[in-house]
Amino acid sequence: MDGALAGIRVFDMTRVLAGPACTQILGDLGAEVIKVERPGVGDDTRKWGPPYLKDKDGRDTTESAYYLAVNRNKRSITLDITKPEGQELALRLIEHCDVLIENFKVGDLARRGLGYDQLRERFPRLIYCSITGFGQTGPYKERPGYDYLAQAMGGIMSVTGEPDGRPMKVGVAIADVMTGMYATTAILAALRHRDATGAGQHIDMALLDSQLAWLANVGQGYLVSGEEPPRLGNDHPTVVPYGVFGAADGPFVLGVGNDSQFQRFCAFAEMPQLAEEQKFATNTSRVRNRDSLIPLIEAAIARHPMRYWIEGLEKVNVPASPINTVAQAFADPQAKHRGMVKEIGHPLSEKPLRMTANPIHMSQTPVEYRHAPPTLGQDTERVLADVLNIGGAEITELRKRGIV
C-alpha cells in the first residue's frame, strides 16, 4: 500500500536533528527522500556516539544511535556542492523534486547558486524549506543555531527545574524536534497550496521561533498576566494537585485535572473533608492555596506504597502513573500493544535494528518502514540512475573528480 505522500520526492540537504526529524516524518508517510551528504564526511551525527550500531561480531560500526534515530526511509547520496559540477548536478536533481529542505547558515546556499531566490523562477512549483537557528531575517540571522541556545533564549529553561535550583534544559533536544514537526506541518500545508494553485513557496523556520511557540499555556500566561512564570519543578502552574508525590516506596505522578477528580481523590485518600473546604474546593482556590494543601496530600500519600495509589486511583478514575525509566517505558504493555518499537534490517548488522516507531496511525495510508537509515552514500549510483538516467561510466568519472 502506498503511503499518503507517495509520489512526492524530497531533496534533503539537512543534517543533525531538526531537519532530519522533519524529513524522516515525510519519509515515513511515503515520500521519497534523497539525503544529500558530503563525500567522505556525511551527516555530522554519524559520529555522535557512543552508542553505535554493533556489527555481527559485536564491534562498533560507523552508524551512531543518534544518526539512526532520525534517518530511516531515506536514500543517501554523496554530493560536493562546493564545486560547480556538484552544484549543477544538484540542480538537475532538484528539477525532479517537489520539496527541498536545508539547514545551512543564512546565505550559504545562495553563494553556491542554490538559494531560494535563485531557484524560484526555474522551479516555480518547488517548496523550499529553510531551517536555521534564528530565521532568514532579524538581528540574529547570521548566528549559528543550536537546540541548547534555543532552549536557553526561548524561555523553557527558566521554567524547568526545581524552584530553588538552576534553570534546566529538557532532557531531549526538544527545540530541534519541535522545529522539525512545525516544518513538516508547513511543508504539508505548502503541498496542499501547490495542489490548489500550482505555486511553490519558501518556508522560513527558526529554532527560536518554534521554541517560543511551544511555550504554549506558559507563554500565554505571561502575555495575559504580565507576570514572569515561576519555576515549579514537577508542579503545574495552574492545576493543583498535579505533580510528583512520594509514596511509601517511591515517587509517582498524580494528575488531578478537575474538581470532581479532586473529590474522588480525597475520598479514596480518606480525607473527604479537604474537598469540602472552601480554600480547596475549586481548582482556582487550590492553585492559590497550594502551599497549605500540598503538605497535607504528601503526608497522606506517604502512608501507602505506590501500587496502592496507582491501582486504587485508577479504579476511581483519577489519573496516576509510575515514573518509568526509558527501558520501562518501551516495555510498558500499552507501548508494546501500540507497536512503538519497530525492527528493520540493516546491512551492517545481522540483528534487526530496533527503532522507535512513528506515532501516527492512519487507517488507509499507514506508516511504512521501508528503509533502514542508509550508510553514507549507499544509494548514490541508484539515485543518479533512477532520477537522471546517469550510467556507470559517468558515475565513475564523477567519483574520480570527487563530485560524488
TIFIDO-483960 format. One line per field, with one value per residue (C-alpha): residue in three letters; x negated, y negated, z; residue number from 0. Coordinates in pm, whole numbers, plus 32768, in hexadecimal, padded with zeros to 4 digits. Last residue first. Layout:
# residues N
marse (ALA, ...)
X (X, ...)
Y (Y, ...)
Z (Z, ...)
kevex (NUM, ...)
END
This chain:
# residues 404
marse (VAL, ILE, GLY, ARG, LYS, ARG, LEU, GLU, THR, ILE, GLU, ALA, GLY, GLY, ILE, ASN, LEU, VAL, ASP, ALA, LEU, VAL, ARG, GLU, THR, ASP, GLN, GLY, LEU, THR, PRO, PRO, ALA, HIS, ARG, TYR, GLU, VAL, PRO, THR, GLN, SER, MET, HIS, ILE, PRO, ASN, ALA, THR, MET, ARG, LEU, PRO, LYS, GLU, SER, LEU, PRO, HIS, GLY, ILE, GLU, LYS, VAL, MET, GLY, ARG, HIS, LYS, ALA, GLN, PRO, ASP, ALA, PHE, ALA, GLN, ALA, VAL, THR, ASN, ILE, PRO, SER, ALA, PRO, VAL, ASN, VAL, LYS, GLU, LEU, GLY, GLU, ILE, TRP, TYR, ARG, MET, PRO, HIS, ARG, ALA, ILE, ALA, ALA, GLU, ILE, LEU, PRO, ILE, LEU, SER, ASP, ARG, ASN, ARG, VAL, ARG, SER, THR, ASN, THR, ALA, PHE, LYS, GLN, GLU, GLU, ALA, LEU, GLN, PRO, MET, GLU, ALA, PHE, ALA, CYS, PHE, ARG, GLN, PHE, GLN, SER, ASP, ASN, GLY, VAL, GLY, LEU, VAL, PHE, PRO, GLY, ASP, ALA, ALA, GLY, PHE, VAL, GLY, TYR, PRO, VAL, VAL, THR, PRO, HIS, ASP, ASN, GLY, LEU, ARG, PRO, PRO, GLU, GLU, GLY, SER, VAL, LEU, TYR, GLY, GLN, GLY, VAL, ASN, ALA, LEU, TRP, ALA, LEU, GLN, SER, ASP, LEU, LEU, ALA, MET, ASP, ILE, HIS, GLN, GLY, ALA, GLY, THR, ALA, ASP, ARG, HIS, ARG, LEU, ALA, ALA, LEU, ILE, ALA, THR, THR, ALA, TYR, MET, GLY, THR, MET, VAL, ASP, ALA, ILE, ALA, VAL, GLY, VAL, LYS, MET, PRO, ARG, GLY, ASP, PRO, GLU, GLY, THR, VAL, SER, MET, ILE, GLY, GLY, MET, ALA, GLN, ALA, LEU, TYR, ASP, TYR, GLY, PRO, ARG, GLU, LYS, TYR, PRO, GLY, THR, GLN, GLY, PHE, GLY, THR, ILE, SER, CYS, TYR, ILE, LEU, ARG, PRO, PHE, ARG, GLU, ARG, LEU, GLN, ASP, TYR, GLY, LEU, GLY, ARG, ARG, ALA, LEU, ASP, GLY, VAL, LYS, PHE, ASN, GLU, ILE, LEU, VAL, ASP, CYS, HIS, GLU, ILE, LEU, ARG, LEU, ALA, LEU, GLU, GLN, GLY, GLU, PRO, LYS, THR, ILE, ASP, LEU, THR, ILE, SER, ARG, LYS, ASN, ARG, ASN, VAL, ALA, LEU, TYR, TYR, ALA, SER, GLU, THR, THR, ASP, ARG, GLY, ASP, LYS, ASP, LYS, LEU, TYR, PRO, PRO, GLY, TRP, LYS, ARG, THR, ASP, ASP, GLY, VAL, GLY, PRO, ARG, GLU, VAL, LYS, ILE, VAL, GLU, ALA, GLY, LEU, ASP, GLY, LEU, ILE, GLN, THR, CYS, ALA, PRO, GLY, ALA, LEU, VAL, ARG, THR, MET, ASP, PHE, VAL, ARG, ILE, GLY, ALA, LEU, ALA, GLY, ASP, MET)
X (7441, 738B, 7236, 71AE, 7179, 72D4, 7376, 72B4, 7331, 7493, 7473, 73F8, 750A, 7633, 76F1, 7866, 78A7, 799F, 7970, 7802, 7797, 7862, 77D3, 766C, 767D, 7749, 7644, 75B4, 7579, 7638, 77AF, 78A2, 796F, 7A5E, 7BCE, 7C65, 7DC8, 7EBB, 8026, 80E8, 8254, 827F, 8170, 80AD, 7F9F, 7EB9, 7D8A, 7CD5, 7B9B, 7A9A, 7A0B, 790E, 7931, 7808, 7706, 7689, 75E4, 76ED, 780D, 7957, 7A6C, 7B16, 7C26, 7C5D, 7D98, 7E7C, 7FB3, 7FD6, 7E6C, 7E97, 7FD1, 7F24, 7DFF, 7CB1, 7C56, 7CA1, 7BEF, 7AAE, 7ACB, 7AFF, 7C65, 7D03, 7E3A, 7F87, 80BE, 81FB, 8336, 843F, 84AE, 8418, 82DF, 82B0, 829C, 81A3, 80BA, 80E1, 80BD, 7FAE, 7EE2, 7ECF, 7FA5, 7F73, 7EA9, 7FE1, 8091, 7F69, 7F30, 809E, 8096, 7F4A, 7FDE, 810F, 806F, 7F78, 8075, 8165, 818A, 817B, 8275, 8363, 835E, 8385, 84BD, 8512, 83BC, 83E4, 8557, 8520, 8601, 84F8, 8417, 852B, 851A, 83D3, 83CB, 82D9, 83E9, 84E0, 83DD, 838D, 84FD, 8537, 83FF, 8475, 85BF, 8502, 842E, 82DF, 824F, 810B, 8043, 7EEC, 7E26, 7D0A, 7C82, 7CCA, 7DA9, 7E37, 7D88, 7E4C, 7DF6, 7EE3, 8045, 8105, 814C, 8167, 80EC, 7F70, 7F4B, 7E55, 7D25, 7C2B, 7CF1, 7C1E, 7CED, 7DA7, 7D3E, 7E72, 7F09, 8051, 80D0, 7F82, 7EE6, 7FFB, 7FE2, 7E78, 7ECF, 8004, 7F38, 7DBF, 7DD2, 7DD0, 7C9F, 7BD4, 7C4F, 7BE4, 7A90, 7A52, 7AA7, 7B71, 7B8E, 7C67, 7C3D, 7D4F, 7DD1, 7EEC, 7FD4, 8102, 81D2, 80D4, 7FCA, 8093, 80B8, 7F41, 7F05, 7FE1, 7F1E, 7DD8, 7E50, 7EB5, 7D64, 7CB1, 7D7B, 7D12, 7BA5, 7BB0, 7C46, 7B2A, 7A1A, 7AB1, 7AE3, 797A, 79DF, 7996, 7A3C, 7949, 793A, 792F, 786B, 790F, 79F3, 7B37, 7AC3, 7A8F, 7B3A, 7BE3, 7AAE, 7A32, 7B64, 7B31, 7AC6, 7963, 78F6, 79BE, 794E, 77E4, 77F5, 7896, 7782, 778B, 7667, 7688, 76B2, 782B, 7801, 7863, 7997, 79E1, 79A8, 79FC, 7959, 78C0, 78F5, 79E3, 7A28, 7B46, 7B61, 7CA3, 7C5D, 7D79, 7CD0, 7B8A, 7ABA, 7B5E, 7B40, 79E0, 78FF, 79E6, 79EC, 7873, 77B8, 76BD, 75A1, 7592, 770B, 76D8, 760D, 76E7, 7781, 76CA, 7728, 785B, 78F4, 7A38, 7A93, 7BED, 7C8E, 7B5A, 7B03, 7A68, 79B3, 78E4, 7864, 7822, 7755, 7689, 7640, 75D3, 74F3, 744F, 741B, 736B, 73D2, 7508, 7441, 7543, 7566, 76B3, 777E, 78DB, 79D6, 7AE0, 7A17, 7946, 79BD, 794C, 7838, 7760, 7774, 7742, 75F7, 75AB, 743A, 7445, 73E2, 737B, 7462, 73E6, 7521, 7502, 756F, 762B, 757C, 75AD, 74C8, 74E0, 7515, 744A, 756E, 75F8, 752D, 75E5, 74F0, 7377, 72D8, 73AD, 7491, 75F6, 773F, 7860, 7954, 7AAA, 7BBD, 7CFE, 7DD3, 7E44, 7D0F, 7C3C, 7CEA, 7CB9, 7B4B, 7B29, 7B9A, 7ABE, 799C, 79CF, 79E1, 78D6, 7770, 7774, 7845, 7827, 7953, 79D6, 7B34, 7C01, 7D7B, 7E16, 7E88, 7EDC, 8005, 7F46, 7F76, 8000)
Y (7B33, 7A0A, 7A92, 7A82, 7BF9, 7C31, 7B60, 7C29, 7D70, 7CE4, 7C8D, 7DEC, 7E92, 7DE3, 7CA6, 7CCB, 7B92, 7C0D, 7D86, 7D90, 7C74, 7D0B, 7E69, 7DF5, 7D1F, 7E12, 7E80, 7D23, 7D3C, 7E62, 7E40, 7E34, 7F72, 7F69, 7FB9, 7F87, 7F35, 7E43, 7E97, 7E0B, 7E70, 7E90, 7D9C, 7DCA, 7CC3, 7D12, 7D5D, 7E82, 7E71, 7F4B, 80A7, 8103, 8272, 834B, 83AB, 8245, 816B, 8193, 8137, 81F3, 812F, 8178, 8096, 8022, 7F5A, 8075, 7FEE, 812E, 8117, 7FAE, 8012, 813A, 805E, 80E7, 7FAB, 7ED4, 7FC5, 7FA8, 7E2D, 7E28, 7E16, 7D28, 7DE7, 7D47, 7CAF, 7C22, 7C3A, 7D20, 7DC4, 7F16, 7E6C, 7DC6, 7F17, 7FAE, 7E83, 7E37, 7F92, 7FE9, 7EBE, 7F28, 7E8C, 7D91, 7C9A, 7C40, 7BAB, 7AD6, 7A58, 79F8, 7927, 788B, 782C, 7774, 765A, 75EA, 762C, 7524, 744C, 7579, 7630, 7509, 7500, 767C, 7669, 76F4, 76B9, 7568, 75A7, 76EE, 7803, 78B5, 78C2, 7963, 7A9B, 7B04, 7C7B, 7C74, 7D15, 7C05, 7AF5, 7B7F, 7B95, 7A2A, 79BC, 7A75, 79B9, 7870, 789D, 7918, 79D8, 7A61, 7B30, 7BA3, 7CA7, 7CA4, 7DC5, 7ED2, 7E1F, 7D3F, 7BFB, 7B0A, 7A7E, 797E, 7905, 78A8, 7798, 7710, 75B9, 75B9, 7733, 77CC, 7897, 777E, 763F, 7538, 73FB, 735D, 71F0, 7113, 7041, 70F6, 7144, 7155, 7214, 7316, 7333, 739D, 74A1, 7511, 7561, 7537, 75F1, 74B1, 741C, 7552, 7550, 73E8, 742F, 7562, 74A7, 750F, 7443, 74F6, 747E, 74BD, 75A0, 7541, 762B, 7584, 768F, 77AB, 76AB, 7636, 779D, 77D0, 7690, 7712, 7859, 7795, 76B8, 77E6, 788A, 7748, 7733, 7899, 7857, 771D, 77F2, 78EC, 77E2, 7724, 7871, 78DE, 79E1, 79BF, 7867, 775B, 76F1, 759F, 75CA, 7631, 7589, 75C1, 7712, 7729, 76A4, 754E, 747F, 7597, 7574, 7400, 73F8, 737E, 74AD, 75AE, 7515, 7510, 7680, 76DB, 7636, 7525, 7474, 72FA, 723C, 7209, 7170, 7008, 706F, 7134, 7292, 733E, 7356, 74B0, 751A, 75F8, 759B, 7643, 7624, 769D, 76AF, 766B, 7538, 75F4, 7515, 73DA, 743C, 74CB, 739A, 72F8, 743F, 745F, 7569, 7498, 74F8, 73A9, 73C4, 750C, 7465, 732D, 7379, 749E, 75EF, 76AB, 7720, 77BA, 77CE, 784C, 78C0, 7956, 79A7, 7855, 786E, 798D, 78C1, 779C, 7879, 78F6, 778E, 773F, 7870, 780B, 76AC, 7734, 76E0, 77B7, 78F7, 7A0D, 7B55, 7C07, 7CA1, 7D31, 7CF0, 7DBA, 7DB1, 7C85, 7BFD, 7CE9, 7D93, 7C5B, 7C4A, 7DC3, 7D98, 7E4C, 7E8B, 7FE9, 8041, 81A9, 82C0, 83BC, 83A1, 8226, 8140, 7FF8, 7EE4, 7E5D, 7DA4, 7CBC, 7B8A, 7C03, 7C31, 7AF3, 7A0F, 7A90, 7B02, 7AEA, 7BA7, 7AF7, 79F3, 7A6A, 7A44, 7B14, 7B64, 7B98, 7C49, 7BEE, 7D00, 7C7D, 7D09, 7C49, 7B02, 7B4E, 7B9E, 7A54, 7989, 7A3F, 7A1C, 78A2, 786F, 7973, 7971, 7944, 78A8, 789D, 797E, 7972, 79FC, 7ABB, 7AD3, 7BF4, 7CAA, 7BAA, 7C62, 7DAA, 7EAB, 8000)
Z (7DCA, 7D32, 7D93, 7C2E, 7C23, 7CB4, 7BA3, 7A9E, 7B2F, 7B30, 79C1, 796D, 7A3C, 799E, 79F6, 79B6, 7A83, 7B89, 7B89, 7B23, 7C07, 7D22, 7CEB, 7CDA, 7E12, 7EE4, 7FE4, 8002, 8177, 8209, 81F3, 831A, 82EA, 81C5, 8190, 82E8, 827F, 8323, 82DF, 81B7, 81E5, 8360, 83CC, 8511, 8549, 8670, 8591, 862A, 86FD, 8654, 868A, 857F, 8521, 8582, 847D, 8475, 8370, 8262, 834E, 8367, 840E, 855C, 85E3, 8749, 879C, 8730, 87DB, 88A5, 8913, 8984, 8A44, 8AE8, 8B5C, 8AE7, 8A26, 8B58, 8C42, 8B7A, 8B6F, 8CE9, 8D58, 8E50, 8EB8, 8E64, 8EFF, 8E62, 8F3B, 8EAD, 8FF4, 8F94, 8F0B, 905C, 9108, 9017, 901A, 918C, 9220, 9127, 9195, 9302, 9417, 9533, 9464, 939D, 94CA, 9537, 93D4, 93B3, 94EF, 948A, 9334, 93BC, 9485, 937D, 9266, 92E9, 91B3, 90CB, 91A9, 91A2, 9027, 901A, 90EC, 9246, 92E5, 9396, 93CC, 9482, 93FF, 9332, 9465, 9534, 945D, 9507, 94DB, 93B3, 92DE, 9340, 9305, 91AD, 9151, 91B4, 90FA, 8FC5, 8FDC, 8FF7, 8EC0, 8E3E, 8F63, 8ED4, 8FCE, 8F5E, 9020, 911A, 91E8, 92EC, 93E8, 92D9, 927C, 91A4, 904F, 8FB7, 8F84, 90BB, 904D, 8EE8, 8E75, 8E92, 8E9E, 8F93, 8F2C, 8F6A, 8F95, 8EE5, 8EF3, 8DCF, 8DA2, 8DC9, 8CB2, 8CF3, 8B95, 8ADE, 8C01, 8C06, 8A8D, 8AB1, 8BB5, 8AF5, 89BD, 89EE, 88A3, 87D7, 8883, 8831, 86CB, 8697, 8737, 865F, 8520, 83EE, 82AB, 81A9, 8042, 7F45, 7E30, 7D49, 7C8A, 7D2A, 7DDB, 7DE5, 7E36, 7F62, 7FDD, 7FB1, 8077, 8191, 8198, 819C, 82BA, 838B, 8352, 83B1, 84F4, 8541, 84F6, 85CC, 86E2, 86CF, 86CD, 87F0, 88A5, 88AB, 89B4, 8B29, 8B39, 8BAA, 8D15, 8DC1, 8F04, 9047, 9146, 9086, 8FFB, 8E86, 8D4D, 8D43, 8CE8, 8C08, 8B27, 8AEB, 897F, 89B6, 8A82, 89BE, 8875, 88EA, 8948, 87FC, 8735, 862E, 858C, 858C, 8446, 8476, 85D0, 857A, 84B3, 8378, 82EC, 8432, 8588, 85AA, 8445, 837D, 8212, 8156, 7FDB, 7F3B, 7DC7, 7CD3, 7C3A, 7BF3, 7B0D, 7B91, 7D00, 7CEF, 7D1C, 7E1B, 7EDC, 7EF4, 7E2F, 7D69, 7E4F, 7F02, 7F23, 7FDC, 80ED, 8109, 825C, 82F6, 8263, 82DA, 8193, 8118, 7FA7, 7F48, 7E06, 7D5F, 7BF4, 7BA5, 7CF2, 7C62, 7B3D, 7C23, 7D0B, 7BE2, 7B84, 7CE6, 7CED, 7BA6, 7C2D, 7D62, 7EC7, 7E8F, 7EC0, 7EA2, 7F5F, 7F41, 805A, 8025, 8139, 81F1, 8335, 8398, 84E7, 85FD, 8535, 8543, 86BE, 86DD, 8629, 84E1, 8493, 8528, 868C, 86C1, 8735, 8635, 855E, 8559, 8673, 863D, 86F9, 885A, 8869, 87B9, 86E1, 85B7, 84C4, 8561, 847E, 8349, 8244, 8246, 8124, 8021, 80C2, 80E2, 8021, 80A9, 7F92, 8032, 7F72, 8025, 80C1, 8211, 82BC, 81C3, 821B, 838C, 8349, 828F, 83BB, 84B5, 83BF, 83B9, 8532, 858B, 84FD, 8382, 8270, 80F5, 80B6, 7F51, 7F85, 7E80, 7EA0, 7DDE, 7F17, 8023, 80BD, 80B2, 7FA0, 8000)
kevex (403, 402, 401, 400, 399, 398, 397, 396, 395, 394, 393, 392, 391, 390, 389, 388, 387, 386, 385, 384, 383, 382, 381, 380, 379, 378, 377, 376, 375, 374, 373, 372, 371, 370, 369, 368, 367, 366, 365, 364, 363, 362, 361, 360, 359, 358, 357, 356, 355, 354, 353, 352, 351, 350, 349, 348, 347, 346, 345, 344, 343, 342, 341, 340, 339, 338, 337, 336, 335, 334, 333, 332, 331, 330, 329, 328, 327, 326, 325, 324, 323, 322, 321, 320, 319, 318, 317, 316, 315, 314, 313, 312, 311, 310, 309, 308, 307, 306, 305, 304, 303, 302, 301, 300, 299, 298, 297, 296, 295, 294, 293, 292, 291, 290, 289, 288, 287, 286, 285, 284, 283, 282, 281, 280, 279, 278, 277, 276, 275, 274, 273, 272, 271, 270, 269, 268, 267, 266, 265, 264, 263, 262, 261, 260, 259, 258, 257, 256, 255, 254, 253, 252, 251, 250, 249, 248, 247, 246, 245, 244, 243, 242, 241, 240, 239, 238, 237, 236, 235, 234, 233, 232, 231, 230, 229, 228, 227, 226, 225, 224, 223, 222, 221, 220, 219, 218, 217, 216, 215, 214, 213, 212, 211, 210, 209, 208, 207, 206, 205, 204, 203, 202, 201, 200, 199, 198, 197, 196, 195, 194, 193, 192, 191, 190, 189, 188, 187, 186, 185, 184, 183, 182, 181, 180, 179, 178, 177, 176, 175, 174, 173, 172, 171, 170, 169, 168, 167, 166, 165, 164, 163, 162, 161, 160, 159, 158, 157, 156, 155, 154, 153, 152, 151, 150, 149, 148, 147, 146, 145, 144, 143, 142, 141, 140, 139, 138, 137, 136, 135, 134, 133, 132, 131, 130, 129, 128, 127, 126, 125, 124, 123, 122, 121, 120, 119, 118, 117, 116, 115, 114, 113, 112, 111, 110, 109, 108, 107, 106, 105, 104, 103, 102, 101, 100, 99, 98, 97, 96, 95, 94, 93, 92, 91, 90, 89, 88, 87, 86, 85, 84, 83, 82, 81, 80, 79, 78, 77, 76, 75, 74, 73, 72, 71, 70, 69, 68, 67, 66, 65, 64, 63, 62, 61, 60, 59, 58, 57, 56, 55, 54, 53, 52, 51, 50, 49, 48, 47, 46, 45, 44, 43, 42, 41, 40, 39, 38, 37, 36, 35, 34, 33, 32, 31, 30, 29, 28, 27, 26, 25, 24, 23, 22, 21, 20, 19, 18, 17, 16, 15, 14, 13, 12, 11, 10, 9, 8, 7, 6, 5, 4, 3, 2, 1, 0)
END
